[in-house]
Amino acid sequence: MDWKMHMMIPLFIYIGIMLVFQMPVVYALQALFLLMFTAFLPDLDHPKSVMRRISFIVIFYLMVFAVTANLQIDMLTKFIVITILLVLANYFYKRLPLKHRGKRSFHLWRYFCVFPSVFGLAFVAANINISLVIFTIIGFGSHLAADKINKF
């Protein structure tokens, strides 16, 4: 399906939710970001996906931040760990063992439960409002539903 449709469907859902419920601006922006991010998450397995590139870059920089923020590690160890992280991120980016469609794809409904659960655990660990998980469910689900509708 067209990426524009994957963006439009969750955006319309978001606008509907914002019209019905009044939310603080910061929460609404977080919800919008999560909704758009997770709406493209099933395309993480596509080799030419922008989401794939962005995700691996963000994950790499978050790991680098975690390593450099630890003040108990000396500079040489930090450099070695960051180099290893860069090599691993590059390797997994180029060799992610998934297909864009089929049994080894993120376009399966079982990941509809997995990804929001992972986000929920991350939100709890980072002390982020757990109710934002609803927007990950809507984003991921809207992508899968749009692909399902497009098949007919």
C-alpha positions as CSV (number, residue, x, y, z in Angstrom):
1,M,0.0,0.0,0.0
2,D,1.0,3.6,-0.6
3,W,2.9,5.3,2.3
4,K,0.6,8.3,2.0
5,M,-2.4,6.1,2.9
6,H,-0.5,4.6,5.9
7,M,0.0,8.2,7.1
8,M,-3.5,9.5,6.3
9,I,-5.6,6.8,8.1
10,P,-3.9,7.2,11.5
11,L,-3.9,10.9,11.1
12,F,-7.7,11.0,10.6
13,I,-8.1,8.7,13.7
14,Y,-5.8,11.0,15.7
15,I,-7.9,14.1,14.6
16,G,-11.1,12.3,15.7
17,I,-9.6,11.4,19.1
18,M,-8.4,14.9,19.6
19,L,-11.9,16.3,18.7
20,V,-13.6,14.0,21.2
21,F,-11.0,14.1,24.1
22,Q,-9.3,17.2,25.4
23,M,-5.6,16.4,26.0
24,P,-2.6,18.5,27.1
25,V,-0.5,19.8,24.2
26,V,2.6,17.8,25.2
27,Y,0.6,14.6,25.5
28,A,-1.1,15.2,22.2
29,L,2.2,15.8,20.4
30,Q,3.7,12.6,22.0
31,A,0.6,10.7,20.8
32,L,0.9,12.1,17.3
33,F,4.6,11.1,17.1
34,L,3.9,7.6,18.4
35,L,1.0,7.2,16.1
36,M,3.0,8.2,13.0
37,F,6.0,6.1,14.1
38,T,4.1,3.0,14.7
39,A,2.0,3.4,11.6
40,F,5.1,2.8,9.6
41,L,6.6,0.2,11.9
42,P,5.4,-2.9,10.0
43,D,7.5,-1.7,7.1
44,L,10.7,-2.1,9.2
45,D,11.3,-5.4,7.4
46,H,11.4,-3.7,3.9
47,P,15.0,-3.3,2.8
48,K,14.5,0.2,1.3
49,S,12.2,1.5,4.1
50,V,12.9,4.9,5.5
51,M,11.5,3.6,8.8
52,R,14.2,0.9,8.8
53,R,17.0,3.4,8.4
54,I,15.5,5.8,11.0
55,S,14.9,3.0,13.5
56,F,18.5,1.7,13.4
57,I,20.0,5.2,13.6
58,V,17.8,6.1,16.6
59,I,18.6,2.8,18.3
60,F,22.3,3.2,17.7
61,Y,22.3,6.7,19.1
62,L,20.3,5.8,22.1
63,M,22.8,3.0,22.9
64,V,25.7,5.4,22.4
65,F,24.0,7.9,24.8
66,A,23.5,5.1,27.3
67,V,27.2,4.1,27.1
68,T,28.5,7.7,27.3
69,A,26.1,8.7,30.1
70,N,27.7,6.0,32.3
71,L,30.4,8.0,34.0
72,Q,32.0,4.9,35.6
73,I,33.3,3.6,32.3
74,D,36.7,4.9,31.1
75,M,37.1,6.5,27.6
76,L,38.8,3.6,25.9
77,T,36.1,1.2,27.0
78,K,33.4,3.6,25.8
79,F,35.2,3.9,22.4
80,I,35.4,0.1,22.1
81,V,31.7,-0.4,23.1
82,I,30.5,2.3,20.7
83,T,32.6,0.8,17.8
84,I,31.1,-2.6,18.5
85,L,27.6,-1.1,18.6
86,L,28.2,0.6,15.3
87,V,29.4,-2.6,13.7
88,L,26.4,-4.5,15.1
89,A,23.9,-1.8,14.1
90,N,25.3,-1.8,10.5
91,Y,25.3,-5.6,10.4
92,F,21.7,-5.9,11.6
93,Y,20.6,-3.1,9.3
94,K,22.0,-4.8,6.2
95,R,21.2,-8.4,7.2
96,L,17.9,-8.2,9.1
97,P,16.5,-11.8,8.5
98,L,13.0,-10.7,7.6
99,K,10.9,-10.7,4.4
100,H,8.6,-7.8,3.6
101,R,5.7,-10.2,3.2
102,G,5.1,-13.8,4.3
103,K,5.9,-15.8,7.4
104,R,9.0,-13.8,8.4
105,S,7.4,-10.4,8.1
106,F,6.2,-7.7,10.5
107,H,3.0,-7.6,8.5
108,L,1.4,-10.2,10.8
109,W,-1.2,-9.7,13.4
110,R,0.8,-11.4,16.1
111,Y,3.1,-8.4,16.1
112,F,0.1,-6.3,16.8
113,C,0.4,-7.5,20.3
114,V,4.2,-7.7,20.5
115,F,5.1,-4.2,19.6
116,P,2.7,-2.4,21.9
117,S,3.8,-4.7,24.7
118,V,7.5,-3.7,24.0
119,F,6.5,-0.1,24.0
120,G,4.5,-0.5,27.2
121,L,7.5,-2.1,29.0
122,A,9.8,0.7,27.7
123,F,7.3,3.3,28.9
124,V,7.1,1.8,32.3
125,A,10.9,1.6,32.5
126,A,11.3,5.2,31.4
127,N,8.4,6.5,33.5
128,I,6.4,7.6,30.5
129,N,2.6,7.8,30.6
130,I,1.5,4.2,29.9
131,S,-1.7,5.3,28.2
132,L,0.3,6.3,25.2
133,V,0.5,2.6,24.3
134,I,-3.1,3.0,22.9
135,F,-1.6,5.1,20.1
136,T,1.0,2.4,19.3
137,I,-1.9,0.0,19.0
138,I,-3.8,2.3,16.7
139,G,-0.8,3.1,14.5
140,F,0.4,-0.5,14.0
141,G,-3.2,-1.8,13.7
142,S,-4.2,0.9,11.1
143,H,-1.2,-0.2,8.9
144,L,-2.2,-3.8,9.0
145,A,-5.9,-3.1,8.5
146,A,-5.1,-0.8,5.5
147,D,-3.0,-3.5,3.9
148,K,-5.7,-6.1,4.5
149,I,-8.4,-3.8,3.0
150,N,-6.1,-3.1,0.0
151,K,-5.8,-6.9,-0.7
152,F,-9.6,-7.1,-1.5
